[in-house]
Amino acid sequence: MKTNVGKIDRALRVLFGLALLAFAFFSGHPYAWIGYIGIVPILTAIIGNCPLYSLFGISSCPIKTGSRAMR
């Protein structure tokens, strides 16, 4: 699996995921269960691959330079 999620993108995914999970755990809102969707951005940050990015050919990783990038 190819990495397509950069460092800043990973950090933002973790923060967003934690915010959603905090909403799920600590709010008394009837729709708090929606916050469990926060698991998805956290998992994509951990593995470094976003299936939607792969589908659309997007990558937030920096472009590699040098002879290895040509391979």
CHARMM-style PDB file with segment names, atoms N, HN, CA, C and O in Angstrom:
ATOM      1  N   MET     1       0.841  -1.165   0.000  1.00  0.00      PROA
ATOM      2  CA  MET     1       0.000   0.000   0.000  1.00  0.00      PROA
ATOM      3  C   MET     1       0.895   1.239   0.000  1.00  0.00      PROA
ATOM      4  O   MET     1       1.829   1.340   0.796  1.00  0.00      PROA
ATOM      5  N   LYS     2       0.606   2.161  -0.882  1.00  0.00      PROA
ATOM      6  HN  LYS     2      -0.153   2.079  -1.529  1.00  0.00      PROA
ATOM      7  CA  LYS     2       1.401   3.360  -1.041  1.00  0.00      PROA
ATOM      8  C   LYS     2       0.910   4.455  -0.089  1.00  0.00      PROA
ATOM      9  O   LYS     2      -0.295   4.653   0.068  1.00  0.00      PROA
ATOM     10  N   THR     3       1.841   5.156   0.538  1.00  0.00      PROA
ATOM     11  HN  THR     3       2.820   4.995   0.410  1.00  0.00      PROA
ATOM     12  CA  THR     3       1.489   6.248   1.436  1.00  0.00      PROA
ATOM     13  C   THR     3       1.054   7.458   0.619  1.00  0.00      PROA
ATOM     14  O   THR     3       1.774   7.892  -0.280  1.00  0.00      PROA
ATOM     15  N   ASN     4      -0.109   8.002   0.923  1.00  0.00      PROA
ATOM     16  HN  ASN     4      -0.694   7.650   1.653  1.00  0.00      PROA
ATOM     17  CA  ASN     4      -0.581   9.184   0.221  1.00  0.00      PROA
ATOM     18  C   ASN     4      -1.084  10.273   1.175  1.00  0.00      PROA
ATOM     19  O   ASN     4      -1.757  11.210   0.745  1.00  0.00      PROA
ATOM     20  N   VAL     5      -0.760  10.151   2.464  1.00  0.00      PROA
ATOM     21  HN  VAL     5      -0.213   9.390   2.812  1.00  0.00      PROA
ATOM     22  CA  VAL     5      -1.162  11.126   3.466  1.00  0.00      PROA
ATOM     23  C   VAL     5       0.095  11.706   4.100  1.00  0.00      PROA
ATOM     24  O   VAL     5       0.871  10.982   4.724  1.00  0.00      PROA
ATOM     25  N   GLY     6       0.297  13.015   3.939  1.00  0.00      PROA
ATOM     26  HN  GLY     6      -0.333  13.603   3.432  1.00  0.00      PROA
ATOM     27  CA  GLY     6       1.476  13.691   4.468  1.00  0.00      PROA
ATOM     28  C   GLY     6       1.385  13.946   5.970  1.00  0.00      PROA
ATOM     29  O   GLY     6       0.377  13.633   6.604  1.00  0.00      PROA
ATOM     30  N   LYS     7       2.452  14.519   6.532  1.00  0.00      PROA
ATOM     31  HN  LYS     7       3.271  14.773   6.017  1.00  0.00      PROA
ATOM     32  CA  LYS     7       2.538  14.738   7.978  1.00  0.00      PROA
ATOM     33  C   LYS     7       1.488  15.714   8.494  1.00  0.00      PROA
ATOM     34  O   LYS     7       0.837  15.452   9.506  1.00  0.00      PROA
ATOM     35  N   ILE     8       1.323  16.829   7.806  1.00  0.00      PROA
ATOM     36  HN  ILE     8       1.851  17.041   6.984  1.00  0.00      PROA
ATOM     37  CA  ILE     8       0.329  17.814   8.259  1.00  0.00      PROA
ATOM     38  C   ILE     8      -1.072  17.230   8.139  1.00  0.00      PROA
ATOM     39  O   ILE     8      -1.907  17.405   9.026  1.00  0.00      PROA
ATOM     40  N   ASP     9      -1.318  16.541   7.044  1.00  0.00      PROA
ATOM     41  HN  ASP     9      -0.640  16.399   6.323  1.00  0.00      PROA
ATOM     42  CA  ASP     9      -2.620  15.901   6.829  1.00  0.00      PROA
ATOM     43  C   ASP     9      -2.893  14.874   7.926  1.00  0.00      PROA
ATOM     44  O   ASP     9      -4.015  14.779   8.425  1.00  0.00      PROA
ATOM     45  N   ARG    10      -1.884  14.117   8.297  1.00  0.00      PROA
ATOM     46  HN  ARG    10      -0.973  14.195   7.892  1.00  0.00      PROA
ATOM     47  CA  ARG    10      -2.049  13.120   9.370  1.00  0.00      PROA
ATOM     48  C   ARG    10      -2.408  13.789  10.689  1.00  0.00      PROA
ATOM     49  O   ARG    10      -3.312  13.344  11.396  1.00  0.00      PROA
ATOM     50  N   ALA    11      -1.691  14.863  11.013  1.00  0.00      PROA
ATOM     51  HN  ALA    11      -0.956  15.225  10.438  1.00  0.00      PROA
ATOM     52  CA  ALA    11      -1.951  15.565  12.275  1.00  0.00      PROA
ATOM     53  C   ALA    11      -3.375  16.117  12.305  1.00  0.00      PROA
ATOM     54  O   ALA    11      -4.063  16.012  13.321  1.00  0.00      PROA
ATOM     55  N   LEU    12      -3.813  16.702  11.198  1.00  0.00      PROA
ATOM     56  HN  LEU    12      -3.255  16.788  10.373  1.00  0.00      PROA
ATOM     57  CA  LEU    12      -5.176  17.231  11.134  1.00  0.00      PROA
ATOM     58  C   LEU    12      -6.218  16.126  11.237  1.00  0.00      PROA
ATOM     59  O   LEU    12      -7.264  16.313  11.858  1.00  0.00      PROA
ATOM     60  N   ARG    13      -5.936  14.975  10.632  1.00  0.00      PROA
ATOM     61  HN  ARG    13      -5.086  14.823  10.128  1.00  0.00      PROA
ATOM     62  CA  ARG    13      -6.863  13.843  10.719  1.00  0.00      PROA
ATOM     63  C   ARG    13      -6.995  13.344  12.153  1.00  0.00      PROA
ATOM     64  O   ARG    13      -8.093  13.020  12.604  1.00  0.00      PROA
ATOM     65  N   VAL    14      -5.872  13.284  12.867  1.00  0.00      PROA
ATOM     66  HN  VAL    14      -4.980  13.548  12.500  1.00  0.00      PROA
ATOM     67  CA  VAL    14      -5.904  12.830  14.260  1.00  0.00      PROA
ATOM     68  C   VAL    14      -6.697  13.815  15.114  1.00  0.00      PROA
ATOM     69  O   VAL    14      -7.529  13.406  15.923  1.00  0.00      PROA
ATOM     70  N   LEU    15      -6.445  15.104  14.939  1.00  0.00      PROA
ATOM     71  HN  LEU    15      -5.768  15.437  14.282  1.00  0.00      PROA
ATOM     72  CA  LEU    15      -7.177  16.113  15.716  1.00  0.00      PROA
ATOM     73  C   LEU    15      -8.674  16.072  15.421  1.00  0.00      PROA
ATOM     74  O   LEU    15      -9.491  16.122  16.340  1.00  0.00      PROA
ATOM     75  N   PHE    16      -9.031  15.983  14.156  1.00  0.00      PROA
ATOM     76  HN  PHE    16      -8.367  15.943  13.409  1.00  0.00      PROA
ATOM     77  CA  PHE    16     -10.433  15.917  13.772  1.00  0.00      PROA
ATOM     78  C   PHE    16     -11.095  14.652  14.316  1.00  0.00      PROA
ATOM     79  O   PHE    16     -12.220  14.697  14.814  1.00  0.00      PROA
ATOM     80  N   GLY    17     -10.390  13.523  14.218  1.00  0.00      PROA
ATOM     81  HN  GLY    17      -9.476  13.486  13.813  1.00  0.00      PROA
ATOM     82  CA  GLY    17     -10.919  12.263  14.721  1.00  0.00      PROA
ATOM     83  C   GLY    17     -11.126  12.291  16.227  1.00  0.00      PROA
ATOM     84  O   GLY    17     -12.139  11.806  16.732  1.00  0.00      PROA
ATOM     85  N   LEU    18     -10.160  12.865  16.944  1.00  0.00      PROA
ATOM     86  HN  LEU    18      -9.338  13.259  16.534  1.00  0.00      PROA
ATOM     87  CA  LEU    18     -10.298  12.962  18.398  1.00  0.00      PROA
ATOM     88  C   LEU    18     -11.446  13.885  18.793  1.00  0.00      PROA
ATOM     89  O   LEU    18     -12.153  13.628  19.768  1.00  0.00      PROA
ATOM     90  N   ALA    19     -11.625  14.962  18.027  1.00  0.00      PROA
ATOM     91  HN  ALA    19     -11.051  15.171  17.235  1.00  0.00      PROA
ATOM     92  CA  ALA    19     -12.743  15.870  18.314  1.00  0.00      PROA
ATOM     93  C   ALA    19     -14.076  15.157  18.119  1.00  0.00      PROA
ATOM     94  O   ALA    19     -14.992  15.317  18.925  1.00  0.00      PROA
ATOM     95  N   LEU    20     -14.184  14.373  17.051  1.00  0.00      PROA
ATOM     96  HN  LEU    20     -13.440  14.243  16.397  1.00  0.00      PROA
ATOM     97  CA  LEU    20     -15.420  13.625  16.826  1.00  0.00      PROA
ATOM     98  C   LEU    20     -15.659  12.585  17.915  1.00  0.00      PROA
ATOM     99  O   LEU    20     -16.787  12.412  18.376  1.00  0.00      PROA
ATOM    100  N   LEU    21     -14.605  11.897  18.322  1.00  0.00      PROA
ATOM    101  HN  LEU    21     -13.689  12.037  17.947  1.00  0.00      PROA
ATOM    102  CA  LEU    21     -14.764  10.902  19.387  1.00  0.00      PROA
ATOM    103  C   LEU    21     -15.116  11.565  20.713  1.00  0.00      PROA
ATOM    104  O   LEU    21     -15.904  11.017  21.484  1.00  0.00      PROA
ATOM    105  N   ALA    22     -14.545  12.734  20.991  1.00  0.00      PROA
ATOM    106  HN  ALA    22     -13.905  13.179  20.364  1.00  0.00      PROA
ATOM    107  CA  ALA    22     -14.889  13.463  22.215  1.00  0.00      PROA
ATOM    108  C   ALA    22     -16.365  13.846  22.196  1.00  0.00      PROA
ATOM    109  O   ALA    22     -17.044  13.787  23.222  1.00  0.00      PROA
ATOM    110  N   PHE    23     -16.853  14.237  21.032  1.00  0.00      PROA
ATOM    111  HN  PHE    23     -16.302  14.285  20.198  1.00  0.00      PROA
ATOM    112  CA  PHE    23     -18.279  14.542  20.899  1.00  0.00      PROA
ATOM    113  C   PHE    23     -19.118  13.302  21.207  1.00  0.00      PROA
ATOM    114  O   PHE    23     -20.143  13.387  21.884  1.00  0.00      PROA
ATOM    115  N   ALA    24     -18.672  12.150  20.704  1.00  0.00      PROA
ATOM    116  HN  ALA    24     -17.839  12.081  20.154  1.00  0.00      PROA
ATOM    117  CA  ALA    24     -19.419  10.910  20.932  1.00  0.00      PROA
ATOM    118  C   ALA    24     -19.447  10.519  22.405  1.00  0.00      PROA
ATOM    119  O   ALA    24     -20.477  10.082  22.919  1.00  0.00      PROA
ATOM    120  N   PHE    25     -18.305  10.681  23.081  1.00  0.00      PROA
ATOM    121  HN  PHE    25     -17.469  11.036  22.663  1.00  0.00      PROA
ATOM    122  CA  PHE    25     -18.208  10.227  24.467  1.00  0.00      PROA
ATOM    123  C   PHE    25     -18.798  11.210  25.481  1.00  0.00      PROA
ATOM    124  O   PHE    25     -19.417  10.794  26.460  1.00  0.00      PROA
ATOM    125  N   PHE    26     -18.610  12.505  25.251  1.00  0.00      PROA
ATOM    126  HN  PHE    26     -18.107  12.843  24.455  1.00  0.00      PROA
ATOM    127  CA  PHE    26     -18.897  13.473  26.298  1.00  0.00      PROA
ATOM    128  C   PHE    26     -20.139  14.327  26.082  1.00  0.00      PROA
ATOM    129  O   PHE    26     -20.541  15.061  26.985  1.00  0.00      PROA
ATOM    130  N   SER    27     -20.747  14.250  24.924  1.00  0.00      PROA
ATOM    131  HN  SER    27     -20.421  13.653  24.190  1.00  0.00      PROA
ATOM    132  CA  SER    27     -21.956  15.056  24.739  1.00  0.00      PROA
ATOM    133  C   SER    27     -23.175  14.193  25.075  1.00  0.00      PROA
ATOM    134  O   SER    27     -23.144  12.969  24.950  1.00  0.00      PROA
ATOM    135  N   GLY    28     -24.203  14.836  25.486  1.00  0.00      PROA
ATOM    136  HN  GLY    28     -24.229  15.830  25.587  1.00  0.00      PROA
ATOM    137  CA  GLY    28     -25.428  14.108  25.785  1.00  0.00      PROA
ATOM    138  C   GLY    28     -26.405  14.194  24.623  1.00  0.00      PROA
ATOM    139  O   GLY    28     -27.593  13.904  24.765  1.00  0.00      PROA
ATOM    140  N   HSD    29     -25.895  14.587  23.499  1.00  0.00      PROA
ATOM    141  HN  HSD    29     -24.930  14.822  23.383  1.00  0.00      PROA
ATOM    142  CA  HSD    29     -26.728  14.787  22.312  1.00  0.00      PROA
ATOM    143  C   HSD    29     -27.259  13.449  21.810  1.00  0.00      PROA
ATOM    144  O   HSD    29     -26.540  12.451  21.855  1.00  0.00      PROA
ATOM    145  N   PRO    30     -28.512  13.405  21.328  1.00  0.00      PROA
ATOM    146  CA  PRO    30     -29.072  12.143  20.826  1.00  0.00      PROA
ATOM    147  C   PRO    30     -28.325  11.582  19.611  1.00  0.00      PROA
ATOM    148  O   PRO    30     -28.358  10.377  19.360  1.00  0.00      PROA
ATOM    149  N   TYR    31     -27.657  12.453  18.866  1.00  0.00      PROA
ATOM    150  HN  TYR    31     -27.630  13.432  19.070  1.00  0.00      PROA
ATOM    151  CA  TYR    31     -26.910  11.996  17.690  1.00  0.00      PROA
ATOM    152  C   TYR    31     -25.408  11.886  17.970  1.00  0.00      PROA
ATOM    153  O   TYR    31     -24.601  11.957  17.043  1.00  0.00      PROA
ATOM    154  N   ALA    32     -25.039  11.716  19.207  1.00  0.00      PROA
ATOM    155  HN  ALA    32     -25.695  11.658  19.960  1.00  0.00      PROA
ATOM    156  CA  ALA    32     -23.627  11.621  19.575  1.00  0.00      PROA
ATOM    157  C   ALA    32     -22.951  10.410  18.947  1.00  0.00      PROA
ATOM    158  O   ALA    32     -21.731  10.410  18.787  1.00  0.00      PROA
ATOM    159  N   TRP    33     -23.704   9.389  18.589  1.00  0.00      PROA
ATOM    160  HN  TRP    33     -24.696   9.389  18.719  1.00  0.00      PROA
ATOM    161  CA  TRP    33     -23.136   8.185  17.981  1.00  0.00      PROA
ATOM    162  C   TRP    33     -22.439   8.509  16.659  1.00  0.00      PROA
ATOM    163  O   TRP    33     -21.563   7.759  16.227  1.00  0.00      PROA
ATOM    164  N   ILE    34     -22.811   9.601  16.018  1.00  0.00      PROA
ATOM    165  HN  ILE    34     -23.523  10.210  16.368  1.00  0.00      PROA
ATOM    166  CA  ILE    34     -22.165   9.995  14.762  1.00  0.00      PROA
ATOM    167  C   ILE    34     -20.683  10.288  14.999  1.00  0.00      PROA
ATOM    168  O   ILE    34     -19.876  10.164  14.078  1.00  0.00      PROA
ATOM    169  N   GLY    35     -20.324  10.666  16.196  1.00  0.00      PROA
ATOM    170  HN  GLY    35     -20.980  10.766  16.945  1.00  0.00      PROA
ATOM    171  CA  GLY    35     -18.928  10.954  16.529  1.00  0.00      PROA
ATOM    172  C   GLY    35     -18.007   9.763  16.380  1.00  0.00      PROA
ATOM    173  O   GLY    35     -16.794   9.933  16.260  1.00  0.00      PROA
ATOM    174  N   TYR    36     -18.562   8.554  16.385  1.00  0.00      PROA
ATOM    175  HN  TYR    36     -19.547   8.416  16.482  1.00  0.00      PROA
ATOM    176  CA  TYR    36     -17.720   7.367  16.220  1.00  0.00      PROA
ATOM    177  C   TYR    36     -17.122   7.272  14.817  1.00  0.00      PROA
ATOM    178  O   TYR    36     -16.238   6.452  14.572  1.00  0.00      PROA
ATOM    179  N   ILE    37     -17.599   8.102  13.906  1.00  0.00      PROA
ATOM    180  HN  ILE    37     -18.318   8.768  14.106  1.00  0.00      PROA
ATOM    181  CA  ILE    37     -16.985   8.187  12.579  1.00  0.00      PROA
ATOM    182  C   ILE    37     -15.544   8.686  12.707  1.00  0.00      PROA
ATOM    183  O   ILE    37     -14.743   8.508  11.789  1.00  0.00      PROA
ATOM    184  N   GLY    38     -15.215   9.305  13.833  1.00  0.00      PROA
ATOM    185  HN  GLY    38     -15.866   9.450  14.579  1.00  0.00      PROA
ATOM    186  CA  GLY    38     -13.863   9.795  14.093  1.00  0.00      PROA
ATOM    187  C   GLY    38     -12.811   8.712  14.062  1.00  0.00      PROA
ATOM    188  O   GLY    38     -11.622   9.011  13.949  1.00  0.00      PROA
ATOM    189  N   ILE    39     -13.219   7.464  14.158  1.00  0.00      PROA
ATOM    190  HN  ILE    39     -14.185   7.222  14.249  1.00  0.00      PROA
ATOM    191  CA  ILE    39     -12.275   6.350  14.080  1.00  0.00      PROA
ATOM    192  C   ILE    39     -11.652   6.281  12.690  1.00  0.00      PROA
ATOM    193  O   ILE    39     -10.485   5.912  12.556  1.00  0.00      PROA
ATOM    194  N   VAL    40     -12.407   6.627  11.663  1.00  0.00      PROA
ATOM    195  HN  VAL    40     -13.355   6.927  11.772  1.00  0.00      PROA
ATOM    196  CA  VAL    40     -11.925   6.533  10.277  1.00  0.00      PROA
ATOM    197  C   VAL    40     -10.734   7.452  10.018  1.00  0.00      PROA
ATOM    198  O   VAL    40      -9.709   6.969   9.538  1.00  0.00      PROA
ATOM    199  N   PRO    41     -10.815   8.765  10.312  1.00  0.00      PROA
ATOM    200  CA  PRO    41      -9.638   9.595  10.052  1.00  0.00      PROA
ATOM    201  C   PRO    41      -8.431   9.215  10.905  1.00  0.00      PROA
ATOM    202  O   PRO    41      -7.289   9.375  10.473  1.00  0.00      PROA
ATOM    203  N   ILE    42      -8.676   8.718  12.098  1.00  0.00      PROA
ATOM    204  HN  ILE    42      -9.604   8.588  12.449  1.00  0.00      PROA
ATOM    205  CA  ILE    42      -7.550   8.289  12.940  1.00  0.00      PROA
ATOM    206  C   ILE    42      -6.868   7.076  12.314  1.00  0.00      PROA
ATOM    207  O   ILE    42      -5.639   7.017  12.269  1.00  0.00      PROA
ATOM    208  N   LEU    43      -7.636   6.118  11.835  1.00  0.00      PROA
ATOM    209  HN  LEU    43      -8.634   6.166  11.871  1.00  0.00      PROA
ATOM    210  CA  LEU    43      -7.049   4.937  11.195  1.00  0.00      PROA
ATOM    211  C   LEU    43      -6.298   5.294   9.910  1.00  0.00      PROA
ATOM    212  O   LEU    43      -5.219   4.758   9.657  1.00  0.00      PROA
ATOM    213  N   THR    44      -6.856   6.189   9.103  1.00  0.00      PROA
ATOM    214  HN  THR    44      -7.733   6.624   9.308  1.00  0.00      PROA
ATOM    215  CA  THR    44      -6.158   6.570   7.874  1.00  0.00      PROA
ATOM    216  C   THR    44      -4.870   7.320   8.195  1.00  0.00      PROA
ATOM    217  O   THR    44      -3.899   7.232   7.444  1.00  0.00      PROA
ATOM    218  N   ALA    45      -4.855   8.054   9.302  1.00  0.00      PROA
ATOM    219  HN  ALA    45      -5.644   8.125   9.912  1.00  0.00      PROA
ATOM    220  CA  ALA    45      -3.625   8.735   9.715  1.00  0.00      PROA
ATOM    221  C   ALA    45      -2.582   7.724  10.178  1.00  0.00      PROA
ATOM    222  O   ALA    45      -1.394   7.885   9.900  1.00  0.00      PROA
ATOM    223  N   ILE    46      -3.014   6.696  10.873  1.00  0.00      PROA
ATOM    224  HN  ILE    46      -3.979   6.565  11.099  1.00  0.00      PROA
ATOM    225  CA  ILE    46      -2.079   5.687  11.378  1.00  0.00      PROA
ATOM    226  C   ILE    46      -1.445   4.894  10.234  1.00  0.00      PROA
ATOM    227  O   ILE    46      -0.231   4.691  10.218  1.00  0.00      PROA
ATOM    228  N   ILE    47      -2.263   4.447   9.279  1.00  0.00      PROA
ATOM    229  HN  ILE    47      -3.249   4.612   9.291  1.00  0.00      PROA
ATOM    230  CA  ILE    47      -1.713   3.632   8.189  1.00  0.00      PROA
ATOM    231  C   ILE    47      -1.102   4.476   7.078  1.00  0.00      PROA
ATOM    232  O   ILE    47      -0.343   3.964   6.256  1.00  0.00      PROA
ATOM    233  N   GLY    48      -1.433   5.787   7.047  1.00  0.00      PROA
ATOM    234  HN  GLY    48      -2.050   6.203   7.715  1.00  0.00      PROA
ATOM    235  CA  GLY    48      -0.835   6.676   6.061  1.00  0.00      PROA
ATOM    236  C   GLY    48      -1.410   6.556   4.668  1.00  0.00      PROA
ATOM    237  O   GLY    48      -0.818   7.041   3.705  1.00  0.00      PROA
ATOM    238  N   ASN    49      -2.546   5.921   4.553  1.00  0.00      PROA
ATOM    239  HN  ASN    49      -3.028   5.526   5.336  1.00  0.00      PROA
ATOM    240  CA  ASN    49      -3.172   5.756   3.245  1.00  0.00      PROA
ATOM    241  C   ASN    49      -4.657   6.060   3.361  1.00  0.00      PROA
ATOM    242  O   ASN    49      -5.350   5.548   4.239  1.00  0.00      PROA
ATOM    243  N   CYS    50      -5.128   6.912   2.447  1.00  0.00      PROA
ATOM    244  HN  CYS    50      -4.564   7.328   1.734  1.00  0.00      PROA
ATOM    245  CA  CYS    50      -6.544   7.254   2.395  1.00  0.00      PROA
ATOM    246  C   CYS    50      -7.129   6.650   1.125  1.00  0.00      PROA
ATOM    247  O   CYS    50      -6.702   7.010   0.027  1.00  0.00      PROA
ATOM    248  N   PRO    51      -8.096   5.741   1.244  1.00  0.00      PROA
ATOM    249  CA  PRO    51      -8.685   5.122   0.056  1.00  0.00      PROA
ATOM    250  C   PRO    51      -9.311   6.131  -0.909  1.00  0.00      PROA
ATOM    251  O   PRO    51      -9.246   5.938  -2.123  1.00  0.00      PROA
ATOM    252  N   LEU    52      -9.913   7.194  -0.393  1.00  0.00      PROA
ATOM    253  HN  LEU    52      -9.966   7.350   0.593  1.00  0.00      PROA
ATOM    254  CA  LEU    52     -10.493   8.205  -1.279  1.00  0.00      PROA
ATOM    255  C   LEU    52      -9.409   8.954  -2.048  1.00  0.00      PROA
ATOM    256  O   LEU    52      -9.591   9.280  -3.221  1.00  0.00      PROA
ATOM    257  N   TYR    53      -8.284   9.228  -1.394  1.00  0.00      PROA
ATOM    258  HN  TYR    53      -8.136   8.964  -0.441  1.00  0.00      PROA
ATOM    259  CA  TYR    53      -7.167   9.864  -2.093  1.00  0.00      PROA
ATOM    260  C   TYR    53      -6.688   8.955  -3.224  1.00  0.00      PROA
ATOM    261  O   TYR    53      -6.406   9.430  -4.324  1.00  0.00      PROA
ATOM    262  N   SER    54      -6.595   7.659  -2.960  1.00  0.00      PROA
ATOM    263  HN  SER    54      -6.823   7.273  -2.066  1.00  0.00      PROA
ATOM    264  CA  SER    54      -6.164   6.710  -3.988  1.00  0.00      PROA
ATOM    265  C   SER    54      -7.144   6.679  -5.153  1.00  0.00      PROA
ATOM    266  O   SER    54      -6.733   6.628  -6.313  1.00  0.00      PROA
ATOM    267  N   LEU    55      -8.422   6.710  -4.850  1.00  0.00      PROA
ATOM    268  HN  LEU    55      -8.755   6.752  -3.908  1.00  0.00      PROA
ATOM    269  CA  LEU    55      -9.458   6.671  -5.867  1.00  0.00      PROA
ATOM    270  C   LEU    55      -9.369   7.875  -6.811  1.00  0.00      PROA
ATOM    271  O   LEU    55      -9.549   7.734  -8.021  1.00  0.00      PROA
ATOM    272  N   PHE    56      -9.092   9.049  -6.256  1.00  0.00      PROA
ATOM    273  HN  PHE    56      -8.945   9.163  -5.274  1.00  0.00      PROA
ATOM    274  CA  PHE    56      -9.036  10.269  -7.054  1.00  0.00      PROA
ATOM    275  C   PHE    56      -7.622  10.669  -7.466  1.00  0.00      PROA
ATOM    276  O   PHE    56      -7.442  11.698  -8.117  1.00  0.00      PROA
ATOM    277  N   GLY    57      -6.614   9.873  -7.097  1.00  0.00      PROA
ATOM    278  HN  GLY    57      -6.761   9.037  -6.568  1.00  0.00      PROA
ATOM    279  CA  GLY    57      -5.235  10.159  -7.482  1.00  0.00      PROA
ATOM    280  C   GLY    57      -4.625  11.347  -6.751  1.00  0.00      PROA
ATOM    281  O   GLY    57      -3.774  12.046  -7.301  1.00  0.00      PROA
ATOM    282  N   ILE    58      -5.053  11.575  -5.524  1.00  0.00      PROA
ATOM    283  HN  ILE    58      -5.745  11.007  -5.078  1.00  0.00      PROA
ATOM    284  CA  ILE    58      -4.565  12.699  -4.726  1.00  0.00      PROA
ATOM    285  C   ILE    58      -3.499  12.190  -3.761  1.00  0.00      PROA
ATOM    286  O   ILE    58      -3.568  11.054  -3.292  1.00  0.00      PROA
ATOM    287  N   SER    59      -2.514  13.037  -3.470  1.00  0.00      PROA
ATOM    288  HN  SER    59      -2.458  13.960  -3.851  1.00  0.00      PROA
ATOM    289  CA  SER    59      -1.509  12.717  -2.464  1.00  0.00      PROA
ATOM    290  C   SER    59      -1.095  13.995  -1.764  1.00  0.00      PROA
ATOM    291  O   SER    59      -0.834  15.001  -2.423  1.00  0.00      PROA
ATOM    292  N   SER    60      -1.031  13.979  -0.447  1.00  0.00      PROA
ATOM    293  HN  SER    60      -1.243  13.161   0.089  1.00  0.00      PROA
ATOM    294  CA  SER    60      -0.567  15.138   0.302  1.00  0.00      PROA
ATOM    295  C   SER    60       0.865  14.937   0.783  1.00  0.00      PROA
ATOM    296  O   SER    60       1.383  15.742   1.558  1.00  0.00      PROA
ATOM    297  N   CYS    61       1.505  13.863   0.324  1.00  0.00      PROA
ATOM    298  HN  CYS    61       1.085  13.209  -0.306  1.00  0.00      PROA
ATOM    299  CA  CYS    61       2.905  13.617   0.642  1.00  0.00      PROA
ATOM    300  C   CYS    61       3.771  14.529  -0.221  1.00  0.00      PROA
ATOM    301  O   CYS    61       3.412  14.843  -1.356  1.00  0.00      PROA
ATOM    302  N   PRO    62       4.913  14.954   0.320  1.00  0.00      PROA
ATOM    303  CA  PRO    62       5.804  15.777  -0.493  1.00  0.00      PROA
ATOM    304  C   PRO    62       6.347  14.990  -1.681  1.00  0.00      PROA
ATOM    305  O   PRO    62       6.506  13.772  -1.608  1.00  0.00      PROA
ATOM    306  N   ILE    63       6.627  15.687  -2.766  1.00  0.00      PROA
ATOM    307  HN  ILE    63       6.498  16.677  -2.825  1.00  0.00      PROA
ATOM    308  CA  ILE    63       7.165  15.063  -3.965  1.00  0.00      PROA
ATOM    309  C   ILE    63       8.613  14.683  -3.711  1.00  0.00      PROA
ATOM    310  O   ILE    63       9.408  15.510  -3.265  1.00  0.00      PROA
ATOM    311  N   LYS    64       8.953  13.443  -3.990  1.00  0.00      PROA
ATOM    312  HN  LYS    64       8.307  12.770  -4.352  1.00  0.00      PROA
ATOM    313  CA  LYS    64      10.322  12.967  -3.799  1.00  0.00      PROA
ATOM    314  C   LYS    64      11.171  13.402  -4.965  1.00  0.00      PROA
ATOM    315  O   LYS    64      10.735  13.345  -6.114  1.00  0.00      PROA
ATOM    316  N   THR    65      12.382  13.839  -4.676  1.00  0.00      PROA
ATOM    317  HN  THR    65      12.736  13.886  -3.742  1.00  0.00      PROA
ATOM    318  CA  THR    65      13.308  14.231  -5.721  1.00  0.00      PROA
ATOM    319  C   THR    65      14.507  13.299  -5.715  1.00  0.00      PROA
ATOM    320  O   THR    65      14.747  12.588  -4.739  1.00  0.00      PROA
ATOM    321  N   GLY    66      15.254  13.307  -6.803  1.00  0.00      PROA
ATOM    322  HN  GLY    66      15.059  13.884  -7.595  1.00  0.00      PROA
ATOM    323  CA  GLY    66      16.430  12.454  -6.881  1.00  0.00      PROA
ATOM    324  C   GLY    66      16.197  11.288  -7.815  1.00  0.00      PROA
ATOM    325  O   GLY    66      15.164  11.202  -8.480  1.00  0.00      PROA
ATOM    326  N   SER    67      17.166  10.393  -7.859  1.00  0.00      PROA
ATOM    327  HN  SER    67      18.005  10.463  -7.320  1.00  0.00      PROA
ATOM    328  CA  SER    67      17.108   9.286  -8.797  1.00  0.00      PROA
ATOM    329  C   SER    67      16.034   8.263  -8.448  1.00  0.00      PROA
ATOM    330  O   SER    67      15.518   7.589  -9.340  1.00  0.00      PROA
ATOM    331  N   ARG    68      15.691   8.136  -7.185  1.00  0.00      PROA
ATOM    332  HN  ARG    68      16.110   8.683  -6.460  1.00  0.00      PROA
ATOM    333  CA  ARG    68      14.676   7.148  -6.784  1.00  0.00      PROA
ATOM    334  C   ARG    68      13.280   7.559  -7.233  1.00  0.00      PROA
ATOM    335  O   ARG    68      12.422   6.700  -7.437  1.00  0.00      PROA
ATOM    336  N   ALA    69      13.038   8.862  -7.391  1.00  0.00      PROA
ATOM    337  HN  ALA    69      13.736   9.560  -7.226  1.00  0.00      PROA
ATOM    338  CA  ALA    69      11.724   9.335  -7.790  1.00  0.00      PROA
ATOM    339  C   ALA    69      11.424   8.949  -9.240  1.00  0.00      PROA
ATOM    340  O   ALA    69      10.256   8.891  -9.626  1.00  0.00      PROA
ATOM    341  N   MET    70      12.423   8.693 -10.024  1.00  0.00      PROA
ATOM    342  HN  MET    70      13.371   8.740  -9.710  1.00  0.00      PROA
ATOM    343  CA  MET    70      12.234   8.373 -11.436  1.00  0.00      PROA
ATOM    344  C   MET    70      11.859   6.917 -11.654  1.00  0.00      PROA
ATOM    345  O   MET    70      11.431   6.548 -12.747  1.00  0.00      PROA
ATOM    346  N   ARG    71      12.008   6.103 -10.657  1.00  0.00      PROA
ATOM    347  HN  ARG    71      12.355   6.402  -9.768  1.00  0.00      PROA
ATOM    348  CA  ARG    71      11.744   4.660 -10.811  1.00  0.00      PROA
ATOM    349  C   ARG    71      10.295   4.346 -10.804  1.00  0.00      PROA
ATOM    350  OT1 ARG    71       9.916   3.181 -10.923  1.00  0.00      PROA
TER     351      ARG     71
END
